[in-house]
Amino acid sequence: MKERLDEETRSAIVAYRMERARQTLGEADLLRQGNYYNAAVNRLYYACYYAVSALLLRHHIEASTHNGVKTQLSIHFVRTGKLSLEHNTTFGLLFDKRHSSDYDDFAYCDAPLVDMLRPRAGDFIDAIERLL
């Protein structure tokens, strides 16, 4: 977001992104119930991504790529001790699994993976919300 945002607009976008993060967790739950595991992992990643993008925006930190978002999170929140290494590991794992399931041939996610990642994604979003 290159343009300057006033604080009211910034706050509205941050709130929207967090709402979108929560809704996307719900999408992941529905996909898991339907046994669409790759799609569920995709939605878990994006739920966390939306939360991180809200956090970065709140703190006036820009990133223009998914990798940039991951890097900025690490620099500004993990290395400073504001966000745990465990949460950073969750985001990194989701980043990698989403990328491989979307782009690699014969990559697939299964129920145990989704069932392990879902609570971790929810905890991650809760931790991001506390930082807002």
N, CA, C and O atoms as a GROMACS GRO file, in nm:
protein
  528
    1MET      N    1   0.085  -0.116   0.000
    1MET     CA    2   0.000   0.000   0.000
    1MET      C    3   0.090   0.123   0.000
    1MET      O    4   0.143   0.161   0.104
    2LYS      N    5   0.106   0.183  -0.113
    2LYS     CA    6   0.202   0.291  -0.128
    2LYS      C    7   0.146   0.425  -0.081
    2LYS      O    8   0.222   0.511  -0.035
    3GLU      N    9   0.015   0.445  -0.093
    3GLU     CA   10  -0.043   0.574  -0.056
    3GLU      C   11  -0.047   0.590   0.096
    3GLU      O   12  -0.048   0.492   0.170
    4ARG      N   13  -0.050   0.714   0.140
    4ARG     CA   14  -0.058   0.744   0.282
    4ARG      C   15  -0.202   0.726   0.327
    4ARG      O   16  -0.295   0.777   0.264
    5LEU      N   17  -0.218   0.653   0.435
    5LEU     CA   18  -0.351   0.630   0.489
    5LEU      C   19  -0.369   0.711   0.616
    5LEU      O   20  -0.277   0.721   0.698
    6ASP      N   21  -0.487   0.770   0.631
    6ASP     CA   22  -0.514   0.833   0.760
    6ASP      C   23  -0.542   0.721   0.860
    6ASP      O   24  -0.570   0.608   0.821
    7GLU      N   25  -0.534   0.753   0.987
    7GLU     CA   26  -0.547   0.649   1.090
    7GLU      C   27  -0.685   0.582   1.091
    7GLU      O   28  -0.695   0.464   1.123
    8GLU      N   29  -0.788   0.655   1.058
    8GLU     CA   30  -0.923   0.596   1.054
    8GLU      C   31  -0.932   0.490   0.944
    8GLU      O   32  -0.986   0.382   0.966
    9THR      N   33  -0.878   0.522   0.828
    9THR     CA   34  -0.879   0.427   0.716
    9THR      C   35  -0.790   0.307   0.749
    9THR      O   36  -0.828   0.192   0.724
   10ARG      N   37  -0.672   0.334   0.805
   10ARG     CA   38  -0.580   0.227   0.843
   10ARG      C   39  -0.650   0.132   0.941
   10ARG      O   40  -0.643   0.010   0.925
   11SER      N   41  -0.716   0.186   1.042
   11SER     CA   42  -0.785   0.104   1.141
   11SER      C   43  -0.896   0.022   1.079
   11SER      O   44  -0.917  -0.094   1.115
   12ALA      N   45  -0.968   0.081   0.985
   12ALA     CA   46  -1.077   0.009   0.918
   12ALA      C   47  -1.022  -0.108   0.836
   12ALA      O   48  -1.080  -0.216   0.835
   13ILE      N   49  -0.911  -0.087   0.768
   13ILE     CA   50  -0.851  -0.194   0.688
   13ILE      C   51  -0.797  -0.304   0.778
   13ILE      O   52  -0.812  -0.422   0.749
   14VAL      N   53  -0.734  -0.265   0.887
   14VAL     CA   54  -0.682  -0.364   0.983
   14VAL      C   55  -0.797  -0.449   1.036
   14VAL      O   56  -0.785  -0.572   1.041
   15ALA      N   57  -0.908  -0.386   1.074
   15ALA     CA   58  -1.024  -0.460   1.124
   15ALA      C   59  -1.080  -0.552   1.017
   15ALA      O   60  -1.117  -0.666   1.047
   16TYR      N   61  -1.088  -0.504   0.894
   16TYR     CA   62  -1.137  -0.586   0.784
   16TYR      C   63  -1.048  -0.709   0.762
   16TYR      O   64  -1.098  -0.820   0.743
   17ARG      N   65  -0.918  -0.688   0.764
   17ARG     CA   66  -0.826  -0.800   0.742
   17ARG      C   67  -0.837  -0.904   0.854
   17ARG      O   68  -0.828  -1.024   0.828
   18MET      N   69  -0.856  -0.859   0.976
   18MET     CA   70  -0.872  -0.954   1.087
   18MET      C   71  -1.005  -1.029   1.074
   18MET      O   72  -1.012  -1.148   1.103
   19GLU      N   73  -1.109  -0.959   1.033
   19GLU     CA   74  -1.237  -1.026   1.010
   19GLU      C   75  -1.222  -1.130   0.899
   19GLU      O   76  -1.275  -1.240   0.908
   20ARG      N   77  -1.151  -1.092   0.797
   20ARG     CA   78  -1.127  -1.185   0.685
   20ARG      C   79  -1.046  -1.305   0.731
   20ARG      O   80  -1.071  -1.417   0.686
   21ALA      N   81  -0.950  -1.284   0.820
   21ALA     CA   82  -0.870  -1.395   0.875
   21ALA      C   83  -0.962  -1.494   0.945
   21ALA      O   84  -0.951  -1.615   0.925
   22ARG      N   85  -1.052  -1.444   1.028
   22ARG     CA   86  -1.144  -1.531   1.103
   22ARG      C   87  -1.239  -1.605   1.008
   22ARG      O   88  -1.264  -1.724   1.026
   23GLN      N   89  -1.291  -1.535   0.909
   23GLN     CA   90  -1.381  -1.599   0.814
   23GLN      C   91  -1.308  -1.707   0.734
   23GLN      O   92  -1.366  -1.811   0.703
   24THR      N   93  -1.184  -1.683   0.702
   24THR     CA   94  -1.107  -1.778   0.624
   24THR      C   95  -1.077  -1.903   0.706
   24THR      O   96  -1.069  -2.013   0.650
   25LEU      N   97  -1.060  -1.889   0.837
   25LEU     CA   98  -1.049  -2.007   0.923
   25LEU      C   99  -1.175  -2.093   0.910
   25LEU      O  100  -1.168  -2.216   0.905
   26GLY      N  101  -1.290  -2.028   0.906
   26GLY     CA  102  -1.416  -2.100   0.888
   26GLY      C  103  -1.422  -2.173   0.755
   26GLY      O  104  -1.473  -2.284   0.747
   27GLU      N  105  -1.370  -2.110   0.651
   27GLU     CA  106  -1.365  -2.176   0.520
   27GLU      C  107  -1.278  -2.301   0.529
   27GLU      O  108  -1.312  -2.405   0.473
   28ALA      N  109  -1.165  -2.291   0.599
   28ALA     CA  110  -1.077  -2.407   0.616
   28ALA      C  111  -1.150  -2.520   0.686
   28ALA      O  112  -1.134  -2.636   0.650
   29ASP      N  113  -1.230  -2.487   0.787
   29ASP     CA  114  -1.305  -2.590   0.859
   29ASP      C  115  -1.403  -2.662   0.767
   29ASP      O  116  -1.416  -2.784   0.772
   30LEU      N  117  -1.471  -2.586   0.683
   30LEU     CA  118  -1.566  -2.648   0.589
   30LEU      C  119  -1.494  -2.737   0.488
   30LEU      O  120  -1.541  -2.846   0.455
   31LEU      N  121  -1.381  -2.691   0.440
   31LEU     CA  122  -1.304  -2.771   0.345
   31LEU      C  123  -1.250  -2.898   0.411
   31LEU      O  124  -1.246  -3.004   0.348
   32ARG      N  125  -1.210  -2.888   0.535
   32ARG     CA  126  -1.163  -3.007   0.609
   32ARG      C  127  -1.277  -3.108   0.622
   32ARG      O  128  -1.257  -3.228   0.603
   33GLN      N  129  -1.396  -3.060   0.654
   33GLN     CA  130  -1.512  -3.148   0.668
   33GLN      C  131  -1.543  -3.219   0.536
   33GLN      O  132  -1.591  -3.332   0.535
   34GLY      N  133  -1.515  -3.151   0.425
   34GLY     CA  134  -1.539  -3.210   0.294
   34GLY      C  135  -1.422  -3.291   0.241
   34GLY      O  136  -1.424  -3.336   0.126
   35ASN      N  137  -1.318  -3.309   0.323
   35ASN     CA  138  -1.199  -3.385   0.285
   35ASN      C  139  -1.118  -3.319   0.173
   35ASN      O  140  -1.050  -3.388   0.096
   36TYR      N  141  -1.126  -3.188   0.164
   36TYR     CA  142  -1.047  -3.112   0.067
   36TYR      C  143  -0.924  -3.057   0.140
   36TYR      O  144  -0.919  -2.939   0.175
   37TYR      N  145  -0.828  -3.142   0.163
   37TYR     CA  146  -0.717  -3.110   0.252
   37TYR      C  147  -0.623  -3.005   0.196
   37TYR      O  148  -0.582  -2.914   0.268
   38ASN      N  149  -0.588  -3.015   0.068
   38ASN     CA  150  -0.500  -2.912   0.010
   38ASN      C  151  -0.567  -2.776   0.018
   38ASN      O  152  -0.503  -2.677   0.054
   39ALA      N  153  -0.694  -2.771  -0.014
   39ALA     CA  154  -0.766  -2.644  -0.009
   39ALA      C  155  -0.778  -2.593   0.135
   39ALA      O  156  -0.773  -2.473   0.159
   40ALA      N  157  -0.794  -2.684   0.230
   40ALA     CA  158  -0.802  -2.644   0.370
   40ALA      C  159  -0.670  -2.581   0.415
   40ALA      O  160  -0.670  -2.479   0.484
   41VAL      N  161  -0.558  -2.641   0.376
   41VAL     CA  162  -0.427  -2.584   0.410
   41VAL      C  163  -0.410  -2.447   0.344
   41VAL      O  164  -0.356  -2.354   0.404
   42ASN      N  165  -0.455  -2.436   0.221
   42ASN     CA  166  -0.450  -2.307   0.152
   42ASN      C  167  -0.523  -2.201   0.233
   42ASN      O  168  -0.470  -2.091   0.254
   43ARG      N  169  -0.643  -2.232   0.279
   43ARG     CA  170  -0.722  -2.134   0.354
   43ARG      C  171  -0.661  -2.107   0.492
   43ARG      O  172  -0.668  -1.994   0.540
   44LEU      N  173  -0.601  -2.208   0.555
   44LEU     CA  174  -0.533  -2.184   0.682
   44LEU      C  175  -0.417  -2.086   0.663
   44LEU      O  176  -0.398  -1.994   0.742
   45TYR      N  177  -0.341  -2.107   0.557
   45TYR     CA  178  -0.231  -2.014   0.528
   45TYR      C  179  -0.285  -1.873   0.507
   45TYR      O  180  -0.236  -1.777   0.567
   46TYR      N  181  -0.387  -1.861   0.422
   46TYR     CA  182  -0.437  -1.727   0.393
   46TYR      C  183  -0.501  -1.661   0.515
   46TYR      O  184  -0.493  -1.539   0.529
   47ALA      N  185  -0.563  -1.737   0.602
   47ALA     CA  186  -0.616  -1.680   0.726
   47ALA      C  187  -0.503  -1.614   0.804
   47ALA      O  188  -0.516  -1.502   0.852
   48CYS      N  189  -0.392  -1.685   0.818
   48CYS     CA  190  -0.276  -1.631   0.890
   48CYS      C  191  -0.214  -1.514   0.814
   48CYS      O  192  -0.172  -1.415   0.874
   49TYR      N  193  -0.208  -1.526   0.683
   49TYR     CA  194  -0.152  -1.418   0.600
   49TYR      C  195  -0.232  -1.289   0.618
   49TYR      O  196  -0.174  -1.182   0.632
   50TYR      N  197  -0.364  -1.300   0.617
   50TYR     CA  198  -0.446  -1.180   0.635
   50TYR      C  199  -0.420  -1.116   0.771
   50TYR      O  200  -0.415  -0.994   0.783
   51ALA      N  201  -0.403  -1.199   0.873
   51ALA     CA  202  -0.374  -1.146   1.007
   51ALA      C  203  -0.238  -1.075   1.009
   51ALA      O  204  -0.225  -0.966   1.064
   52VAL      N  205  -0.138  -1.137   0.948
   52VAL     CA  206  -0.005  -1.075   0.944
   52VAL      C  207  -0.010  -0.945   0.865
   52VAL      O  208   0.051  -0.845   0.905
   53SER      N  209  -0.082  -0.944   0.755
   53SER     CA  210  -0.090  -0.821   0.675
   53SER      C  211  -0.159  -0.710   0.755
   53SER      O  212  -0.126  -0.593   0.738
   54ALA      N  213  -0.254  -0.746   0.840
   54ALA     CA  214  -0.318  -0.646   0.928
   54ALA      C  215  -0.215  -0.592   1.028
   54ALA      O  216  -0.207  -0.471   1.051
   55LEU      N  217  -0.137  -0.682   1.086
   55LEU     CA  218  -0.036  -0.641   1.183
   55LEU      C  219   0.068  -0.549   1.120
   55LEU      O  220   0.104  -0.446   1.178
   56LEU      N  221   0.116  -0.585   1.004
   56LEU     CA  222   0.216  -0.501   0.936
   56LEU      C  223   0.158  -0.365   0.903
   56LEU      O  224   0.224  -0.263   0.922
   57LEU      N  225   0.036  -0.363   0.854
   57LEU     CA  226  -0.028  -0.235   0.821
   57LEU      C  227  -0.044  -0.149   0.946
   57LEU      O  228  -0.016  -0.029   0.941
   58ARG      N  229  -0.087  -0.208   1.056
   58ARG     CA  230  -0.104  -0.134   1.182
   58ARG      C  231   0.026  -0.065   1.223
   58ARG      O  232   0.025   0.045   1.278
   59HIS      N  233   0.139  -0.131   1.194
   59HIS     CA  234   0.269  -0.079   1.234
   59HIS      C  235   0.345  -0.009   1.121
   59HIS      O  236   0.465   0.016   1.131
   60HIS      N  237   0.272   0.024   1.013
   60HIS     CA  238   0.328   0.099   0.900
   60HIS      C  239   0.448   0.027   0.837
   60HIS      O  240   0.546   0.091   0.798
   61ILE      N  241   0.440  -0.104   0.828
   61ILE     CA  242   0.547  -0.186   0.768
   61ILE      C  243   0.495  -0.239   0.635
   61ILE      O  244   0.390  -0.302   0.629
   62GLU      N  245   0.571  -0.214   0.529
   62GLU     CA  246   0.527  -0.256   0.396
   62GLU      C  247   0.597  -0.384   0.351
   62GLU      O  248   0.714  -0.407   0.382
   63ALA      N  249   0.523  -0.464   0.279
   63ALA     CA  250   0.575  -0.585   0.214
   63ALA      C  251   0.492  -0.608   0.090
   63ALA      O  252   0.369  -0.599   0.094
   64SER      N  253   0.557  -0.637  -0.021
   64SER     CA  254   0.484  -0.649  -0.147
   64SER      C  255   0.470  -0.792  -0.197
   64SER      O  256   0.405  -0.816  -0.299
   65THR      N  257   0.530  -0.889  -0.126
   65THR     CA  258   0.519  -1.029  -0.167
   65THR      C  259   0.488  -1.114  -0.044
   65THR      O  260   0.500  -1.068   0.070
   66HIS      N  261   0.447  -1.236  -0.068
   66HIS     CA  262   0.421  -1.328   0.044
   66HIS      C  263   0.550  -1.352   0.123
   66HIS      O  264   0.548  -1.354   0.246
   67ASN      N  265   0.659  -1.372   0.052
   67ASN     CA  266   0.786  -1.391   0.120
   67ASN      C  267   0.826  -1.266   0.198
   67ASN      O  268   0.883  -1.274   0.307
   68GLY      N  269   0.796  -1.150   0.142
   68GLY     CA  270   0.823  -1.025   0.211
   68GLY      C  271   0.743  -1.012   0.340
   68GLY      O  272   0.794  -0.963   0.440
   69VAL      N  273   0.618  -1.055   0.338
   69VAL     CA  274   0.534  -1.055   0.458
   69VAL      C  275   0.596  -1.144   0.564
   69VAL      O  276   0.605  -1.107   0.681
   70LYS      N  277   0.638  -1.262   0.523
   70LYS     CA  278   0.701  -1.357   0.616
   70LYS      C  279   0.830  -1.299   0.674
   70LYS      O  280   0.855  -1.310   0.793
   71THR      N  281   0.909  -1.237   0.590
   71THR     CA  282   1.035  -1.177   0.634
   71THR      C  283   1.011  -1.062   0.730
   71THR      O  284   1.077  -1.052   0.833
   72GLN      N  285   0.918  -0.974   0.697
   72GLN     CA  286   0.890  -0.858   0.783
   72GLN      C  287   0.836  -0.903   0.919
   72GLN      O  288   0.867  -0.843   1.021
   73LEU      N  289   0.754  -1.007   0.919
   73LEU     CA  290   0.704  -1.060   1.045
   73LEU      C  291   0.821  -1.105   1.132
   73LEU      O  292   0.826  -1.074   1.251
   74SER      N  293   0.912  -1.176   1.072
   74SER     CA  294   1.029  -1.227   1.146
   74SER      C  295   1.114  -1.112   1.200
   74SER      O  296   1.151  -1.112   1.317
   75ILE      N  297   1.145  -1.017   1.116
   75ILE     CA  298   1.232  -0.906   1.155
   75ILE      C  299   1.171  -0.823   1.267
   75ILE      O  300   1.237  -0.794   1.367
   76HIS      N  301   1.046  -0.785   1.251
   76HIS     CA  302   0.985  -0.687   1.342
   76HIS      C  303   0.916  -0.747   1.464
   76HIS      O  304   0.894  -0.677   1.563
   77PHE      N  305   0.880  -0.874   1.458
   77PHE     CA  306   0.801  -0.929   1.568
   77PHE      C  307   0.860  -1.055   1.631
   77PHE      O  308   0.846  -1.075   1.752
   78VAL      N  309   0.926  -1.139   1.553
   78VAL     CA  310   0.984  -1.261   1.610
   78VAL      C  311   1.121  -1.229   1.670
   78VAL      O  312   1.146  -1.262   1.786
   79ARG      N  313   1.206  -1.167   1.594
   79ARG     CA  314   1.340  -1.136   1.644
   79ARG      C  315   1.338  -1.040   1.763
   79ARG      O  316   1.431  -1.038   1.844
   80THR      N  317   1.233  -0.962   1.775
   80THR     CA  318   1.220  -0.868   1.887
   80THR      C  319   1.153  -0.932   2.007
   80THR      O  320   1.140  -0.869   2.112
   81GLY      N  321   1.108  -1.057   1.993
   81GLY     CA  322   1.044  -1.128   2.103
   81GLY      C  323   0.898  -1.098   2.123
   81GLY      O  324   0.838  -1.144   2.220
   82LYS      N  325   0.838  -1.021   2.034
   82LYS     CA  326   0.696  -0.988   2.045
   82LYS      C  327   0.606  -1.105   2.004
   82LYS      O  328   0.493  -1.116   2.050
   83LEU      N  329   0.658  -1.190   1.917
   83LEU     CA  330   0.585  -1.308   1.870
   83LEU      C  331   0.678  -1.428   1.888
   83LEU      O  332   0.797  -1.420   1.859
   84SER      N  333   0.623  -1.538   1.936
   84SER     CA  334   0.706  -1.654   1.966
   84SER      C  335   0.761  -1.721   1.841
   84SER      O  336   0.705  -1.709   1.732
   85LEU      N  337   0.870  -1.789   1.860
   85LEU     CA  338   0.930  -1.868   1.753
   85LEU      C  339   0.834  -1.977   1.708
   85LEU      O  340   0.829  -2.011   1.589
   86GLU      N  341   0.757  -2.033   1.801
   86GLU     CA  342   0.657  -2.135   1.766
   86GLU      C  343   0.554  -2.080   1.668
   86GLU      O  344   0.516  -2.148   1.572
   87HIS      N  345   0.508  -1.958   1.692
   87HIS     CA  346   0.411  -1.899   1.600
   87HIS      C  347   0.476  -1.873   1.464
   87HIS      O  348   0.412  -1.893   1.360
   88ASN      N  349   0.600  -1.830   1.464
   88ASN     CA  350   0.669  -1.808   1.338
   88ASN      C  351   0.687  -1.940   1.263
   88ASN      O  352   0.676  -1.943   1.140
   89THR      N  353   0.713  -2.046   1.335
   89THR     CA  354   0.726  -2.179   1.273
   89THR      C  355   0.594  -2.221   1.210
   89THR      O  356   0.592  -2.277   1.101
   90THR      N  357   0.484  -2.195   1.279
   90THR     CA  358   0.352  -2.226   1.223
   90THR      C  359   0.331  -2.154   1.091
   90THR      O  360   0.290  -2.215   0.992
   91PHE      N  361   0.359  -2.024   1.090
   91PHE     CA  362   0.339  -1.946   0.968
   91PHE      C  363   0.430  -1.997   0.857
   91PHE      O  364   0.388  -2.008   0.742
   92GLY      N  365   0.554  -2.028   0.889
   92GLY     CA  366   0.647  -2.081   0.790
   92GLY      C  367   0.604  -2.215   0.734
   92GLY      O  368   0.614  -2.240   0.613
   93LEU      N  369   0.555  -2.302   0.820
   93LEU     CA  370   0.507  -2.433   0.776
   93LEU      C  371   0.385  -2.417   0.685
   93LEU      O  372   0.376  -2.484   0.581
   94LEU      N  373   0.293  -2.331   0.723
   94LEU     CA  374   0.176  -2.306   0.638
   94LEU      C  375   0.219  -2.247   0.503
   94LEU      O  376   0.166  -2.284   0.399
   95PHE      N  377   0.313  -2.155   0.507
   95PHE     CA  378   0.367  -2.093   0.385
   95PHE      C  379   0.420  -2.202   0.292
   95PHE      O  380   0.386  -2.205   0.173
   96ASP      N  381   0.503  -2.291   0.346
   96ASP     CA  382   0.563  -2.397   0.264
   96ASP      C  383   0.460  -2.498   0.214
   96ASP      O  384   0.462  -2.535   0.096
   97LYS      N  385   0.370  -2.542   0.301
   97LYS     CA  386   0.269  -2.642   0.262
   97LYS      C  387   0.173  -2.584   0.160
   97LYS      O  388   0.135  -2.652   0.064
   98ARG      N  389   0.133  -2.460   0.179
   98ARG     CA  390   0.042  -2.397   0.081
   98ARG      C  391   0.111  -2.387  -0.053
   98ARG      O  392   0.051  -2.417  -0.156
   99HIS      N  393   0.234  -2.345  -0.055
   99HIS     CA  394   0.306  -2.330  -0.181
   99HIS      C  395   0.322  -2.464  -0.252
   99HIS      O  396   0.296  -2.474  -0.372
  100SER      N  397   0.364  -2.566  -0.179
  100SER     CA  398   0.385  -2.696  -0.244
  100SER      C  399   0.253  -2.758  -0.288
  100SER      O  400   0.246  -2.818  -0.395
  101SER      N  401   0.147  -2.744  -0.208
  101SER     CA  402   0.020  -2.804  -0.248
  101SER      C  403  -0.044  -2.730  -0.365
  101SER      O  404  -0.121  -2.789  -0.442
  102ASP      N  405  -0.013  -2.601  -0.380
  102ASP     CA  406  -0.068  -2.525  -0.492
  102ASP      C  407   0.012  -2.543  -0.621
  102ASP      O  408  -0.044  -2.539  -0.730
  103TYR      N  409   0.144  -2.563  -0.608
  103TYR     CA  410   0.228  -2.556  -0.727
  103TYR      C  411   0.305  -2.682  -0.762
  103TYR      O  412   0.346  -2.698  -0.877
  104ASP      N  413   0.326  -2.772  -0.668
  104ASP     CA  414   0.406  -2.891  -0.697
  104ASP      C  415   0.317  -3.007  -0.743
  104ASP      O  416   0.205  -3.024  -0.695
  105ASP      N  417   0.369  -3.084  -0.837
  105ASP     CA  418   0.299  -3.205  -0.881
  105ASP      C  419   0.301  -3.308  -0.770
  105ASP      O  420   0.401  -3.323  -0.699
  106PHE      N  421   0.193  -3.378  -0.754
  106PHE     CA  422   0.180  -3.491  -0.662
  106PHE      C  423   0.199  -3.454  -0.514
  106PHE      O  424   0.222  -3.541  -0.431
  107ALA      N  425   0.190  -3.327  -0.483
  107ALA     CA  426   0.196  -3.286  -0.342
  107ALA      C  427   0.054  -3.289  -0.288
  107ALA      O  428  -0.040  -3.241  -0.353
  108TYR      N  429   0.038  -3.344  -0.172
  108TYR     CA  430  -0.094  -3.345  -0.113
  108TYR      C  431  -0.085  -3.332   0.038
  108TYR      O  432   0.015  -3.369   0.099
  109CYS      N  433  -0.189  -3.281   0.093
  109CYS     CA  434  -0.203  -3.270   0.238
  109CYS      C  435  -0.306  -3.372   0.282
  109CYS      O  436  -0.393  -3.411   0.203
  110ASP      N  437  -0.297  -3.416   0.406
  110ASP     CA  438  -0.391  -3.515   0.454
  110ASP      C  439  -0.460  -3.466   0.582
  110ASP      O  440  -0.428  -3.360   0.635
  111ALA      N  441  -0.555  -3.545   0.629
  111ALA     CA  442  -0.634  -3.507   0.746
  111ALA      C  443  -0.547  -3.482   0.870
  111ALA      O  444  -0.567  -3.381   0.937
  112PRO      N  445  -0.451  -3.570   0.902
  112PRO     CA  446  -0.370  -3.544   1.021
  112PRO      C  447  -0.293  -3.410   1.013
  112PRO      O  448  -0.279  -3.341   1.114
  113LEU      N  449  -0.246  -3.376   0.895
  113LEU     CA  450  -0.176  -3.248   0.879
  113LEU      C  451  -0.271  -3.131   0.904
  113LEU      O  452  -0.239  -3.039   0.979
  114VAL      N  453  -0.386  -3.135   0.842
  114VAL     CA  454  -0.485  -3.028   0.860
  114VAL      C  455  -0.526  -3.020   1.006
  114VAL      O  456  -0.538  -2.911   1.062
  115ASP      N  457  -0.549  -3.135   1.068
  115ASP     CA  458  -0.592  -3.138   1.208
  115ASP      C  459  -0.484  -3.086   1.303
  115ASP      O  460  -0.515  -3.034   1.410
  116MET      N  461  -0.358  -3.100   1.264
  116MET     CA  462  -0.248  -3.045   1.344
  116MET      C  463  -0.234  -2.895   1.322
  116MET      O  464  -0.208  -2.820   1.416
  117LEU      N  465  -0.251  -2.851   1.197
  117LEU     CA  466  -0.231  -2.710   1.163
  117LEU      C  467  -0.346  -2.619   1.205
  117LEU      O  468  -0.325  -2.502   1.234
  118ARG      N  469  -0.468  -2.673   1.207
  118ARG     CA  470  -0.584  -2.587   1.235
  118ARG      C  471  -0.576  -2.518   1.371
  118ARG      O  472  -0.593  -2.396   1.377
  119PRO      N  473  -0.552  -2.590   1.480
  119PRO     CA  474  -0.543  -2.519   1.609
  119PRO      C  475  -0.422  -2.425   1.616
  119PRO      O  476  -0.428  -2.320   1.680
  120ARG      N  477  -0.316  -2.463   1.551
  120ARG     CA  478  -0.197  -2.376   1.550
  120ARG      C  479  -0.225  -2.247   1.475
  120ARG      O  480  -0.180  -2.140   1.515
  121ALA      N  481  -0.302  -2.256   1.365
  121ALA     CA  482  -0.339  -2.136   1.291
  121ALA      C  483  -0.429  -2.046   1.375
  121ALA      O  484  -0.412  -1.924   1.376
  122GLY      N  485  -0.524  -2.105   1.445
  122GLY     CA  486  -0.611  -2.027   1.534
  122GLY      C  487  -0.531  -1.958   1.643
  122GLY      O  488  -0.556  -1.842   1.673
  123ASP      N  489  -0.436  -2.029   1.704
  123ASP     CA  490  -0.350  -1.970   1.807
  123ASP      C  491  -0.265  -1.857   1.750
  123ASP      O  492  -0.243  -1.755   1.814
  124PHE      N  493  -0.217  -1.878   1.628
  124PHE     CA  494  -0.136  -1.776   1.561
  124PHE      C  495  -0.216  -1.648   1.543
  124PHE      O  496  -0.168  -1.539   1.573
  125ILE      N  497  -0.337  -1.661   1.495
  125ILE     CA  498  -0.421  -1.543   1.472
  125ILE      C  499  -0.455  -1.476   1.604
  125ILE      O  500  -0.457  -1.353   1.612
  126ASP      N  501  -0.480  -1.553   1.708
  126ASP     CA  502  -0.503  -1.495   1.841
  126ASP      C  503  -0.382  -1.414   1.886
  126ASP      O  504  -0.397  -1.304   1.940
  127ALA      N  505  -0.263  -1.467   1.863
  127ALA     CA  506  -0.140  -1.396   1.904
  127ALA      C  507  -0.122  -1.268   1.825
  127ALA      O  508  -0.080  -1.166   1.880
  128ILE      N  509  -0.153  -1.272   1.697
  128ILE     CA  510  -0.144  -1.151   1.614
  128ILE      C  511  -0.244  -1.047   1.665
  128ILE      O  512  -0.211  -0.929   1.676
  129GLU      N  513  -0.364  -1.091   1.696
  129GLU     CA  514  -0.466  -0.999   1.745
  129GLU      C  515  -0.422  -0.930   1.875
  129GLU      O  516  -0.450  -0.812   1.895
  130ARG      N  517  -0.353  -1.002   1.961
  130ARG     CA  518  -0.302  -0.941   2.085
  130ARG      C  519  -0.198  -0.834   2.055
  130ARG      O  520  -0.183  -0.740   2.133
  131LEU      N  521  -0.126  -0.846   1.945
  131LEU     CA  522  -0.026  -0.747   1.908
  131LEU      C  523  -0.085  -0.622   1.844
  131LEU      O  524  -0.019  -0.520   1.832
  132LEU      N  525  -0.210  -0.632   1.805
  132LEU     CA  526  -0.275  -0.517   1.742
  132LEU      C  527  -0.317  -0.416   1.847
  132LEU      O  528  -0.374  -0.312   1.814
   0.00000   0.00000   0.00000
